Amino acid sequence: MGKSKDQFLHLRQSRKEQRHYSVQDVINAEINLEPLECVNCSSTEVTYHQYVGDAYCSDCGVWQGESQV
């Protein structure tokens, strides 16, 4: 029984590590979600700015809303 619980926890953790969100996911959820993934370079160095309603990738310098328009 303990082995199945460990397997479940491992699967849960690995799925959590694989999740990446977009700006639209943040807008739909109305809360910050991390990590955000850049639509241009797929980096996770993306910062969502609530006061602007958009996210900025610090790796490639692209605002995420520019790609969605």
C-alpha positions in Angstrom: 0.0 0.0 0.0 2.9 2.4 0.8 4.4 1.8 -2.6 1.3 2.9 -4.5 1.1 6.1 -2.4 4.8 6.8 -3.2 4.0 6.2 -6.9 1.1 8.5 -6.8 3.1 11.3 -5.1 5.9 10.9 -7.7 3.4 11.1 -10.6 1.7 14.1 -9.0 5.1 15.9 -8.6 6.2 15.1 -12.1 3.0 16.4 -13.6 3.3 19.6 -11.5 6.8 20.1 -12.9 5.6 19.7 -16.5 2.9 22.3 -16.3 3.5 25.6 -18.0 1.0 28.4 -18.3 0.3 31.1 -20.9 -0.9 34.7 -20.3 -4.4 33.6 -21.4 -4.4 31.0 -18.6 -3.6 33.7 -16.1 -6.3 36.0 -17.4 -8.9 33.2 -17.4 -7.9 32.0 -13.9 -7.8 35.6 -12.5 -4.8 34.7 -10.4 -1.1 34.4 -11.0 0.0 31.0 -12.3 3.6 29.8 -12.5 5.6 29.0 -14.4 4.6 31.0 -17.4 6.0 29.9 -20.7 7.1 32.3 -23.4 5.3 32.0 -26.7 8.4 33.0 -28.6 11.3 31.1 -27.1 9.5 28.7 -24.7 11.5 30.0 -21.7 10.0 30.0 -18.2 11.6 33.4 -17.4 8.3 35.2 -17.9 6.9 37.8 -15.5 3.2 38.6 -15.5 2.4 42.3 -14.8 -1.1 42.6 -13.4 -1.2 46.4 -13.8 -0.5 46.0 -17.5 -2.4 42.7 -18.1 0.5 41.3 -20.0 3.7 39.3 -19.4 7.3 40.0 -20.4 10.0 37.4 -21.2 13.3 38.4 -19.7 15.2 36.0 -22.0 14.0 37.2 -25.5 12.4 40.6 -24.5 9.0 39.8 -26.0 5.8 40.9 -24.5 3.5 37.9 -24.6 0.4 39.9 -25.7 2.1 41.0 -28.9 2.0 37.4 -30.2 -1.7 36.9 -29.3 -3.1 39.9 -31.2 
